[in-house]
């Protein structure tokens, strides 16, 4: 799976969580860029991402992801790519 495919999957997950199909994530997107993406939604997002991709992030990583791109790259690293 390419980074663009992972990014598209993350966009769909967040859109579903927030009930907003207009969301478009980019590699440099931060939570503050998306209306309604609060800390509670972030935790739900991470749990959904872990379930979707069959990965498990360390707490320290979850607390320090600077943007969506870091999550995309962490998924790739966890999947061995």
C-alpha positions as CSV (number, residue, x, y, z in Angstrom):
1,X,0.0,0.0,0.0
2,X,1.4,3.4,-1.0
3,X,1.5,6.5,1.3
4,X,-1.2,8.0,-0.8
5,X,-3.5,5.0,-0.3
6,X,-2.8,5.1,3.5
7,X,-3.5,8.9,3.4
8,X,-6.8,8.2,1.6
9,X,-7.8,5.6,4.2
10,X,-7.0,8.0,7.1
11,X,-9.1,10.6,5.4
12,X,-12.0,8.2,5.2
13,X,-11.6,7.1,8.8
14,X,-11.6,10.7,10.1
15,X,-14.5,11.7,7.8
16,X,-16.5,8.8,9.2
17,X,-15.7,9.7,12.8
18,X,-16.7,13.4,12.3
19,X,-19.5,12.7,9.9
20,X,-18.0,15.1,7.4
21,X,-17.3,13.9,3.9
22,X,-15.7,17.2,2.9
23,X,-12.5,16.5,4.9
24,X,-9.3,16.1,2.9
25,X,-6.2,15.2,4.8
26,X,-2.7,16.0,3.5
27,X,0.7,14.8,4.8
28,X,1.2,18.2,6.6
29,X,-2.4,18.4,8.1
30,X,-2.4,18.9,11.9
31,X,-5.4,18.4,14.2
32,X,-6.0,22.2,14.5
33,X,-6.6,22.3,10.7
34,X,-9.8,20.2,10.9
35,X,-12.9,21.5,12.6
36,X,-14.1,19.1,15.4
37,X,-10.8,17.1,15.6
38,X,-10.4,17.4,19.3
39,X,-8.4,15.1,21.7
40,X,-11.3,12.7,22.1
41,X,-11.7,12.3,18.4
42,X,-8.0,11.9,18.0
43,X,-7.9,8.9,20.4
44,X,-10.9,7.3,18.5
45,X,-9.1,8.0,15.3
46,X,-5.9,6.3,16.5
47,X,-7.8,3.3,17.7
48,X,-9.6,3.1,14.3
49,X,-6.3,3.4,12.4
50,X,-4.7,0.7,14.5
51,X,-7.7,-1.6,13.8
52,X,-7.8,-0.8,10.1
53,X,-4.1,-1.4,9.5
54,X,-3.5,-4.1,12.1
55,X,-0.8,-2.0,13.8
56,X,-0.2,-0.9,17.4
57,X,1.4,2.5,18.1
58,X,3.4,3.2,21.3
59,X,1.8,5.8,23.6
60,X,4.9,8.0,23.2
61,X,4.4,8.0,19.4
62,X,0.7,8.7,19.6
63,X,1.4,11.7,21.9
64,X,4.1,13.1,19.6
65,X,2.8,12.6,16.0
66,X,3.4,16.1,14.6
67,X,1.0,15.7,11.6
68,X,-0.9,13.2,9.5
69,X,2.2,12.4,7.5
70,X,3.9,11.1,10.6
71,X,1.0,8.7,11.1
72,X,1.1,7.6,7.5
73,X,4.9,6.9,7.8
74,X,4.4,5.1,11.1
75,X,1.9,2.8,9.5
76,X,4.3,2.0,6.8
77,X,7.1,1.3,9.3
78,X,4.9,-0.9,11.4
79,X,3.9,-2.8,8.3
80,X,7.6,-3.3,7.4
81,X,7.6,-0.9,4.5
